[in-house]
């Protein structure tokens, strides 16, 4: 643990800090995508302690996971100690076990993610160190960032050197031409050596993926993301060798190390993309990285350019690659967090502020 944590927190070799309150809330979003995200986008979790240290976390699951946190997880956490990483792991395991009848995946784990991240933030703030120091210190001074979205001209102007564009399959042959046009434009803008990826959002099928790999071969696409639904692991495993050297990636819709153990068992994906605010937080992320290491799989966190995943990327062997979603030029955005690192010339650096180093925009809550 860090040497510069305040002496007031020490007693018999560790400081004593107990949870006094846990509260989740759904922000007053104005600019979320009008889809399932309208009511099921990201939540804020606040954990208070008897030392006066408060931690903030970011989870998924929207209004439903707010209820999970406030009506179930809270009562299980009150009075628990947060004196080290082992305490956070034990809290995670307890919440997971108690929520098994309705949890395991989806909203239950999205709610758990927010709690877990708030606990890591509490510990970092109490010890006055960034979360990446709790994880063993930085292994990278900066991380390459790539822009996801459909405004590549703007992303290039912003300094990004890698890009992922969306492409949903509608079953029309014109979809192939649309993909080729998008890839050609991106390659022209970002140059011959730039990393280009495609997010299909579970809309392609096996024939479409095979045809896309042929038609897009000249553009040197790095990965196809979520070509099938996350339930079709064996089908993706069979598809992998047929589209090489393009990688098959996915995992943003998978949960906990248990789910990723199945990805490893089936060999479904070349590259794993857990979302730290959905899959179970930092605690689950560390366990997923352990499985990936044994499986020889690469890991590039979904939305890893947000501060929650960035600390994990900087402190581990995860790929030197962090996703950002800038949106479109001039489009209004909700600013929920103050202090998030911003890309500079296509790279991100995490601050050395305690915890995750961000504060909440109280006007949105």
GIFENZI-V206865 format. One record per backbone hydrogen bond with DSSP energy under -1.0 kcal/mol. CO is the residue of the C=O (numbers start at 1). NH is the residue of the N-H. Records with the same first field share a line. If there is no record, write none. Layout:
# GIFENZI-V206865
CO: NH / NH
This chain:
# GIFENZI-V206865
6: 9
7: 10
11: 14
14: 11
17: 82
18: 50
19: 79
21: 48
23: 46
25: 44
27: 29
33: 35
35: 38
36: 40
39: 63
41: 62
43: 59
44: 25
45: 57
46: 23
47: 55
48: 20 / 21
49: 52
55: 47
57: 45
59: 43
61: 65
62: 66
63: 67
64: 68
65: 69
66: 70
67: 71
68: 72 / 73
69: 74
72: 76
73: 77
74: 78
77: 80
80: 19
84: 88
85: 89
86: 90
87: 91
88: 92
89: 93
90: 94
91: 95
92: 96
93: 97
94: 98
95: 99
97: 100
99: 102 / 103
103: 105
106: 110
107: 111
108: 112
109: 113
110: 114
111: 115
112: 116
113: 117
114: 118
115: 119
116: 120
117: 121
118: 122
119: 123
120: 124
121: 125
122: 126
123: 127
124: 129
129: 355
130: 133 / 134
131: 135
132: 137
133: 136
143: 348
144: 322
146: 324
147: 164
151: 155
152: 156
153: 157
154: 158
155: 160
156: 159
162: 147
163: 197
164: 149
165: 199
172: 175
173: 176
174: 178
175: 179
176: 180
177: 181
178: 182
179: 183
180: 184
181: 185
182: 186
183: 187
184: 188
185: 189
186: 190
187: 191
195: 163
196: 222
197: 165
198: 225
199: 167
205: 209
206: 210
207: 211
208: 212
209: 213
210: 214
211: 215
212: 216
214: 217
216: 219
217: 220
222: 247
223: 198
224: 249
225: 200
226: 202
229: 232
231: 233
232: 236
233: 237
234: 238
235: 239
236: 240
240: 243
243: 246
247: 224
248: 270 / 271
249: 226
250: 273
251: 254
255: 259
256: 260
257: 261
258: 262
259: 263
260: 264
261: 265
262: 266
263: 267 / 268
270: 298
271: 250
272: 300
274: 302
275: 278 / 279
276: 281
279: 256
280: 284
281: 285
282: 286
283: 287
284: 288
285: 289
286: 290
287: 291
288: 292
289: 293
290: 294
291: 295
292: 296 / 297
298: 272
299: 319
301: 304
303: 306
306: 310
307: 311
309: 313
310: 314
311: 315
314: 139 / 140
319: 321
322: 146
323: 305
324: 148
328: 331
336: 361
338: 359
344: 347
346: 145
347: 344
348: 143
354: 357
355: 131
359: 338
360: 362
361: 364
362: 365
364: 28
